[in-house]
Amino acid sequence: MTAPTESDSIPLDTVELQIGGMTCASCAARIEKKLNRLDGVRATVNYATERARIDYPESLGPDDLIATVEATGYTAKLPAAARTSADGPPSSDADDRTDALRRRLLISTALTVPVVAMAMIPPLQFRNWQWLSLTLTAPVVLWGGAPFHRAAWTNLRHGTATMDTLISIGTLAAFGWSLYALFIGNAGMAGMTMGFEVASSEGAGANQIYLEVASALTVFILAGRFFEARAKRRSGAALRALLELGAKDVAVLRGGTEVRIPIDDLSIGDRFVVRPGEKIATDGVVEEGSSAIDASLLTGESVPVEVTAGDDIVGATVNAGGRLVVRATRVGADTQLAQMARLVEEAQNGKAQIQRLADRVAGVFVPVVIALAVATLGFWLGIGASPEAAFTAAVAVLIIACPCALGLATPTALMVGTGRGAQLGILIKGPEVLESTRRIDTIVLDKTGTVTTGKMSLASVALVPGIDRAEALRLVGSLEHASEHPIGRAIASAAEAASVALAPVEDFVNAQGLGVTGTIDGRVVAAGRARFVTDEQLPPALLAAVNDAEAAGQTAVVASWDGAVNAVFVVADTIKPTSAEAVARFCALGLRPILLTGDNRAAAASVATSVGIDEVIAEVLPGEKLDVIRRLQDDGNVVAMVGDGVNDAAALAQADLGLAMGTGTDVAIEASDLTLVRGDLRSASDAIRLSRRTLATIKGNLFWAFFYNVAALPLAAAGLLNPLIAGAAMALSSVFVVSNSLRLRRFEPESGRSGAVPSEVAATATAA
């Protein structure tokens, strides 16, 4: 993450605009340039999502921004409020545009097939066949290609050129040349025939028509646009699926009676009923009942979570067990589901540096190509080539150079990658995060709540000979059940888990920081520090247990009853069962793990040894965690930080890559770059793998898009490429980029598997 600049201190409002009329990455670059010329405005326009995210000062308003976009030749409007509603998918506009493109494509294809067949197969060229070709081609070029021509005209009126300019000029030039040849040249004579060649021809000029080029090129470009539109709709499916996860209505308790109301009418504090099999309407706290909650749709966690009164639950999860009465704590845009959707959309609307480079290239590419086409035409005419051959080479240059694939390379991969991450419970806050994951070499792990559960549990019990374990648990568990201390609750929970019947406590006394005493069944019981319980030396077995616990950084609770010290209960923060596997995966990804904690050195070393971490930084105050991250960065390390608490927030913000556990505090989540919805540390390695895979896909897309243009332009300028072949190749390049991005939908996490780290993890790190 980068430090804020001076301009960042100026208060700015943020708005998202839905942009209409964009047909290529050059359009997005042009709108972005116009918006950024406004005083104090920072705008990002994304061609793939058709959205502009704009930070603007108080002196401007959304209407001013919309007017600027419209003055540039495009449409802009505030996204409909219904976009975040659970009433239906927010994709109706995209569906309408895709359906319109499909109709235009199908009709144009039906008209073009006979035109191409007649042009390429001489036996089909009956007497006056060229006039039938003209009749079929005219609606394809004028109606089928109308979106390109309208965009080109709009651009011309504003003194700019985009990829639509190339397409429009290319198709109209081929069509215009054919009209010239038919009405003025010799191509309109009865009995005219011609053959098809891959390379441009040195033929007779005015007796050659290019109707098949004009119509087929239009169809190829329409096909490419249709597949792009469909892919953009599919790549946004994860966001729509998130928005559709929520319940549509809810049974609210009103005066003891259940009343079913729309989810939009639910308010904070309302008590609602969730029956087995129903979705939980919103985030809340269980007030009555117990059940198992299936959160797999939201978090990807396959094991249901047991909840009872007092537990927090998340909306859109499914009640898999008994009847629950829940009090709503968050509704609408404040729910975890809505926040997840917002993070995903913000990530998809952002731009990485690598995408900004592609947009800048696309913005200057079009005028350069037009100049190159004119130069190609002049060169061939200058060396004495026929006008037809010179014209063919120039048109091929115009067509082959359209950098549609370049404009789609980054946004499509970013959309699919962030969408897949959301499905897996990995929320990527912005595209720049992808670049951070490639560079990191050190990962700092907070201990409590990240590597460990953050909850104390009973690790072991040491007893003097002749003392029954169940009786010890009953007495001490009953005493600690009256205590609010986390250590006491751990012992009481262990007693309850062992099905020990707890007894009521009389004369309970809590000596702050030392221990507790009370009377149970007439027996005085004490538990706490050794010096609080007894003034005498502990029995050898119990003394050894205390010393071992302290050496391991654990807490020893000494207990006495019936006037004698009888037991030592050892309590410790429990290590998450998946932490060791997660650390092994970090190492396989080429990362150096470091454990960072405020706990004592012995406790930290014990946890680190258990999970396979060699480097420990312990006894660090909350404010010092930030200094540790800075020191590591000053030493030349690129640092990732994983944490979950308020005391981790500054360190998460300072780290080059901050990963917050979704089970942690809101402050930590806001300060991070990546949020891991589940509390499983293994999902951090999945997040890094997914980010690296997405970045590798973007780089692959950009390489092939650049390579395609660099390799094909000389062939077209040299007259070695028929415009028809050039059009097909250009459309297929866009389809290739989109298809390559969609492969990210097949990304599978390793966190659902146990055992050794697969070799492909290391391979992914190397490839990325």
Secondary structure by P-SEA (a helix, b strand, c coil): ccccccccccbbbbbbbbccccccaaaaaaaaaaaaacccbbbbbbccccbbbbbbcccccaaaaaaaaaaacccccccccccccccccccaaaaaaaaaaaaaaaaaaaaaaaaaaaaacccccccaaaaaaaaaaaaaaaccaaaaaaaaaaaaaaccccaaaaaaaaaaaaaaaaaaaaccccccccccccccccccccccccccccaaaaaaaaaaaaaaaaaaaaaaaaaaaaaaaaaaccccccccccccbbbbbccccccccbbbbbcccccccccccccbbbbbbbccccccccbbbbbcccccccccccccccbbbbbbcccccccaaaaaaaaaaaaaacccaaaaaaaaaaaaaaaaaaaaaaaaaaaaaaacccaaaaaaaaaaaaacccccccccccaaaaaaaaaaaaaacbbbcccaaaaaaacccbbbbbccccccccccccccccccccccaaaaaaaaaaaacccccaaaaaaaaaaaaaccbbbbbcccccccccbbbbbcccbbbbbccccccccccccaaaaaaaaaaaaacbbbbbbbccccccbbbbbccccccaaaaaaaaaaaabbbbbbbccccaaaaaaaaaaaccccccccccccaaaaaaaaaaaaccbbbbbbccccaaaaaaaccbbbbcccccaaaaaacccccccccaaaaaaaaaaaaaaaaaaaaaaaaaaaaaaacaaaaaaccccaaaaaaaaaaaaaaaaaaaaccccccccccccccccaaaaaaaaac
